[in-house]
Amino acid sequence: MVSTSKIKSVDFFRKIPRDLTEASLSGAGLSIIAAFAMIFLFGMELNDYMTVSSSTSVVIDKSSDGDFLRIDFDMSFPALSCEFASIDVSDVLGTNRLNITKTVRKYSIDPNLNPTGSEFRSGPTAKPIKHDEEVDEEYGEGSVVLNAKNFDRISHQHAILVVNFFAPWCYWSNRLKPSWEKAAKIIRERYDPEIDGRILMGKVDCTEETDLCRRYFLDKVCRNHIQGYPSIRIFRKGSDVRDDHGHHDHESYYGDRDTDSLVKTMEELVAPISLQSQKDSGSLHNETKDDTKRPAPLAGGCKIEGFVRVKKVPGNLIISARSASHSFDASQMNMSHVISHFSFGKKISPREMSDMKRVLPYLGGSYDRLTGLSYISNPSDSNANVTIEHYLQVVKTEVMTRSYKLVEEYEYTAHSSLVHSLHIPAAKFHFELSPMQVLITENSKSFSHFITNLCAIIGGVFTVAGILDSILHNTVRLMKKVELGKNF
């Protein structure tokens, strides 16, 4: 067996008997200073160990989401009716998608940008509107001319009032005019307003009766609720007046505009209403199931939200008034809008955003740069035909966290401008994606490296303090010897 004395011989830390050691005031002071130095350096090292370090590199974009990019948006247009609001996408490769509806929702909004009801349904727009092929010059004037003075009185005299809001300069209004007047004449003969009174067809010239065409509009900043010409509205007696503003709730007609179709539609509107009930009640409402007749927007503004998928090439997202069978007065259109949200790529969860900001605290500020911004074009003569354009430079950022979790984000810069145009005003978002991406890697520090540095701190401070104590002690002894030598 190995004796205890032999084991003790390998001791690196041999002890000096306490009786042979001497405590000094200077040594105590240095010990206290050394202890504080150790605590301070330990805190610094621990903070460095806990601090996240990262490395940044720029690489070619090899995204996992393929060749397409998602754009999410939530915008409010106080002066654009949901009836005509269209979301279009185009790019440099020739892609041109018009009036996207599958992934987009529209809501009529009041002047405070609050929705006034449920989602506005545009309905199918696949087939073109049919008009009379031959124009009969002897059609006569069958519809009643309506104006601000007689509109309320006439609308309350008939169970149903069907009105054509038109503009004389409008191509589609002029195509509708012959068939509208012929249909109105036929309906007048079948349902004499003086004897029957269940239905009447009228017309309003919006270039002459501008206030009447704005009548159902609530926001003073915007221009006109009747934004497309011709607009055919169906007003129903009894349930068509709102007590809060005195405005009419009504329906829009989107069907064919030839004489036969118009007459058939008027007959369908009258059919559920008996002549006796019209005379007795005067308060009737017929729910229409035909898709050619749908509720008209309750207000002149529209909230548009949803998403579109675009190719990863320079392109455009355009919001404007669009219709294949209506005309628009460009000088009266106002594309002012408020952006509640506009971002590229998939939505980032709060937890993922927290991970990203842990790596780079300033990251994430460009994720939704347009949020909360308003772009207002005053509807004055000097600002007519104004298109609002946004130029967006998009770059992808990937963050690899310490847990090897990949977080992706698209950031962009935005520059906006108001441009005068001869065409119908629009809100345009021009986006251009960078072929490069920023890769940020979160670097974790080794625990063994932390322990090594900790030992180095303790040993180093202890050694330095020992050296200083030895120098100080020897210096004091030397000075005492010199002083004793002088005395002798």
Secondary structure by P-SEA (a helix, b strand, c coil): ccccccccccccccccccccccccaaaaaaaaaaaaaaaaaaaaaaaaaacccbbbbbcccccccccbbbbbbcccccccccccbbbbbbcccccccccccccbbbbbbcccccccccccccccccccccccccccccccccbbbbccccaaaaaaaccbbbbbbcccccaaaaaaaaaaaaaaaaaaaaccccccccccccccccccccccccccccccccccccccccbbbbbbcccccccccccccbbbbcccccaaaaaaaaaaaaccccaaaaacccbbbbbbccccccccccccbbbbbbbbbbcccbbbbbbcccccccccccccccbbbbbccccccccccaaaaaaaaaacccccccccccccbbbbbcccccccbbbbbbbbbbbbbbbbccccbbbbbbbbbbbbbbbbccccbbbbbbbbbbcbbbbbbbbbbbaaaaaaaaaaaaaaaaaaaaaaaaaaaaaaaaaaaaaaaaac
